[in-house]
């Protein structure tokens, strides 16, 4: 059975983007960039909600790097009730049944599934108990405001530590699985 993991960037004060959805302060070095390449090689499918999908769509198809080539060619799934069509290469649009769709995908053979971005999609998948691992890359910066990763958490989320990795640029990868 494949697992679904979240791979997301976060500031030290818990924000995944600035107050205007900016990501400019999350800068990567070669070591972190290599890690992201490895993540893409380890998965079969990238999952997005509409907002994150549209943000990625506005950037990656225009980029001509080898990483962008991987992003653009990797199969993607976007959950949205409002999108009419998905125009990013290799993207499937799903309008409903998040739980059934993810459970079916996890039961199939193959590599893991990743949710790369989006607090709302993380929230939806967390509430449905579909996330097998959280891989949070904490950047050495404090944004002060923005979008929190766990913005609508009403109860305690108990996690078990899986791994920690410190990058030379000061970023720290914290991996946890739900208890």
C-alpha positions in Angstrom: 0.0 0.0 0.0 1.3 3.4 -1.0 1.5 6.2 1.6 0.5 9.8 1.3 2.9 12.3 2.8 2.8 16.0 3.1 6.0 17.9 2.0 5.7 21.5 2.9 7.9 24.5 3.7 7.2 26.5 6.9 8.6 29.5 8.7 9.9 29.1 12.3 6.6 30.8 13.5 4.4 28.2 11.6 3.5 30.0 8.4 3.6 28.3 5.0 3.4 31.6 3.0 3.3 35.3 3.8 0.1 37.4 4.2 -0.1 37.9 0.4 0.6 34.3 -0.4 4.3 35.2 -1.1 6.9 32.5 -0.9 9.9 34.7 -1.7 11.6 34.3 1.7 11.8 30.5 1.3 15.1 30.2 -0.5 16.8 26.9 -1.4 20.4 26.0 -1.7 21.9 23.1 -3.8 21.6 20.6 -1.0 17.9 21.3 -0.4 17.3 21.4 -4.1 18.8 17.9 -4.4 16.5 16.8 -1.6 13.5 18.0 -3.6 14.7 16.1 -6.7 14.9 13.0 -4.6 11.3 13.5 -3.4 10.1 13.8 -6.9 11.9 10.6 -7.8 10.3 8.8 -4.9 6.6 9.5 -5.9 4.1 8.6 -8.5 1.6 11.4 -8.0 1.5 15.0 -6.7 -1.8 16.1 -5.1 -3.1 19.7 -4.9 -6.1 21.7 -3.9 -7.2 24.4 -6.3 -5.3 27.4 -4.8 -2.0 25.6 -4.7 -2.6 24.1 -8.1 -3.2 27.5 -9.6 -0.1 28.9 -7.9 2.1 26.0 -9.2 0.5 26.4 -12.7 1.5 30.0 -12.8 5.1 29.1 -12.2 6.3 25.7 -13.3 5.2 25.4 -16.9 7.2 28.6 -17.6 10.4 27.4 -15.9 12.9 25.5 -18.1 15.0 23.9 -15.4 15.5 20.1 -15.0 13.4 20.3 -11.8 10.6 22.1 -13.6 10.7 19.4 -16.3 10.2 16.7 -13.5 7.3 18.8 -12.0 5.7 19.4 -15.4 5.8 15.7 -16.4 4.9 14.0 -13.1 1.2 13.0 -12.8 -0.8 15.4 -10.8 -4.3 15.4 -9.2 -6.1 18.5 -8.3 -9.2 18.6 -6.1 -11.6 21.4 -7.0 -15.3 22.0 -7.2 -14.8 25.3 -9.1 -12.1 24.6 -11.7 -13.6 23.8 -15.1 -10.5 22.1 -16.4 -7.0 21.3 -15.5 -4.5 22.6 -18.0 -1.2 21.7 -16.4 0.5 18.8 -18.2 -0.5 15.3 -16.8 -3.2 16.7 -14.4 -6.4 15.0 -13.5 -9.2 17.1 -12.1 -11.4 15.6 -9.4 -14.5 17.5 -8.3 -15.6 15.4 -5.3 -15.0 12.3 -3.2 -11.6 13.2 -1.8 -11.7 10.4 0.7 -12.7 7.7 -1.8 -10.2 8.9 -4.4 -7.3 9.0 -2.0 -8.1 5.6 -0.5 -8.3 4.1 -4.0 -4.9 5.6 -5.0 -3.2 4.5 -1.8 -4.4 0.9 -2.4 -2.8 0.8 -5.8 0.7 -0.5 -6.4 3.5 2.0 -7.0 5.4 4.8 -5.4 4.1 7.1 -2.7 1.8 10.1 -3.2 2.7 13.6 -2.1 0.8 16.7 -1.2 3.2 19.6 -1.8 1.3 22.6 -0.7 -1.9 24.0 0.7 -3.1 24.4 4.2 -6.7 23.8 3.2 -5.9 20.5 1.5 -3.7 19.5 4.4 -6.7 20.2 6.7 -9.1 18.2 4.6 -6.8 15.2 4.3 -5.9 15.4 8.0 -9.6 15.4 9.1 -10.1 12.3 6.9 -7.1 10.6 8.5 -5.5 10.1 5.1 -2.0 11.6 5.8 0.6 8.9 6.7 3.5 11.3 7.2 4.2 15.0 7.6 7.5 16.2 6.2 7.9 19.8 7.3 10.9 21.8 6.2 11.3 24.6 8.7 13.2 27.6 7.3 15.3 29.9 9.5 13.0 32.8 9.2 10.1 34.4 11.0 7.3 35.8 8.8 5.1 37.3 11.6 1.9 36.6 9.7 0.6 34.6 6.8 -1.1 31.3 6.3 -0.6 28.8 9.2 -0.1 25.2 8.3 -2.6 24.0 10.9 -5.1 26.8 10.7 -8.3 25.1 11.8 -7.1 22.4 14.2 -9.7 22.0 16.9 -8.1 19.2 18.8 -4.6 18.1 19.6 -2.8 16.3 16.8 -0.5 13.6 18.3 2.5 12.9 16.2 5.4 10.4 16.4 8.9 11.6 15.3 10.2 9.7 12.3 13.3 11.6 11.2 15.2 14.9 11.4 17.6 16.3 8.8 19.5 19.5 9.1 20.5 21.2 5.8 23.6 23.4 5.5 21.5 26.4 4.7 19.9 26.1 8.1 16.6 24.5 7.1 15.5 21.6 9.2 13.3 18.7 7.8 11.1 17.4 10.5 9.3 14.1 9.7 6.3 12.9 11.8 3.6 10.3 11.4 0.2 10.5 13.1 -0.1 8.4 16.3 
